[in-house]
């Protein structure tokens, strides 16, 4: 399993944005990252200033959103959907898509549940539990 460092994740987004702006060829993961970047114009100025933001710390407890974490969660969801892993995530996404009416909003609901599952795994020092993930998603899906 690929487990990039904070620096590698940030570099991926900065480099993808730079390559896109310079009209250079993107790799497979960069193409996915670009799709996510283009969904978030609020991060474009930040991505233009890697010197300032490459090492910036974000404090969620102070209301700060970490744009790199947020975009990484989008990438993770895209990867999960592409291989239907955990099994059934694609079906859950389709149901959320019907509820929200658009892919971005449906993805944000999934991100909330993915974050909850990861937070619980980290807190309890256990592997991520797909049942926690799906139980959370089921709260958003109309019966």
N, C-alpha and C positions, 0 to 999 in steps of 0.2 A: 504494500500500500504506500502510495506517495505521501510523504509528510513534509511539505516544504516549510522552511523557516519563515519568519516574519519578513525578513529582508527579501527572500526569493519571491514571496507573494507580491510584495510591493513592487519589486523590480518587474515582475510580469506585467502588472497594470501600467506602470510608467513606460516600459518598453513597447508594449502593444499600442499605447496611445501615440507614442512618438512615431512608430512605424506607420501607423494609419495616417497620421498627419503628413508624413514624408512620402506617402504612397508606396511603401515598401511591402514586400510579400510577407504575409503572416503565417505562422505555423498553425497547426490544428488547435492547440489550446489557446493561442493568441486570437484566433477567429472567434472562439467561444467568449473569451474575455472581452473582445471588442463588442460583441452583441450586448453584453451586460453594460459596458461603459456607455454605449449609445443610448441605453435606457435611462441613464442617469446624467443628464446634462449638468446637474448641480455639482458634479465632481470634475468636470472638464478643466476648469481653471486650476484646481489642485493638481491634476495630472500634468498640467503644463509647467509646474514648478516643483520638480522632484527634489531639488536641493532643500527647499523649505519643508516639504512634507514627508520625505523619505523616512526620517527618524521620529516624526511627531508621535507623541503618545496621545491616546484618546481616553476619556474618562466617562464611561456610561453613567456612573453614579452622579455625575454632574450634568447629565443630559446630552453628552456628546455622542454622536454616532461615529463609529469607526468606519469610514468609507471602504477601506480595504477588506475588512471583515464582511461588511454588507455585500460587496461585489463578489467576494469569495463564496459566500453562501449562495448567491445566484448561480455561480459556476457549478457548485456542488449539486444544486437541484437539477440543472441542465444535464449533468452527467448521470445522476440517478434516473432521471426520466428516460434518457437515451438507452439505458440497459435494464430498465424496470427493476432497479435494486434500491431498497429492499423490494422484494416481489410484491406487487400490488400498488406501488407508489404511482404508477402511471394512471391507474383507474381512479385513485383518490384525486389526482390532479385533474382528470377530466371532470369529475363531479364538482370540484372547486371552481373549475373554469365555467361550468354552467351557472354556478351560484354568483360568481363575481362578474362574469361577462367579458373578462379580459385576462390574458396570460400574466401580465405583470402583477395585478392584484392577487391572482391565484397563487403565484409564486411567493408573494410576500406572506400569505397565510402559511404556506409550507415552511418558509424560513422561520417563522415564529415557532413552529412545532419542532423543527430540526434543532433550533437553538435551545429549546426547552429540554429535548432529549440529551443533547450534548452537555448542557449545564448539569442535569441530574447525574449523568455518567461521571462527570468530573467531580462533582460534589461527593458522590458515593464511592468514587474510585472503582468503578465497574465499567465493563464494555458498554457501548451504546446499545440501548434496547429498542428494537423496532416496534415493540408493542406500545411503549410509551409514545413513540412518534405517531403511530396510527391512532391511538386513543385520542391524542391531541387533535389530529386532523379530523377525526370523526365529530368533534365538537363543532367544527365549522361546516360540516356537510349536512344539508337538510335531509331529514328522514323521509 
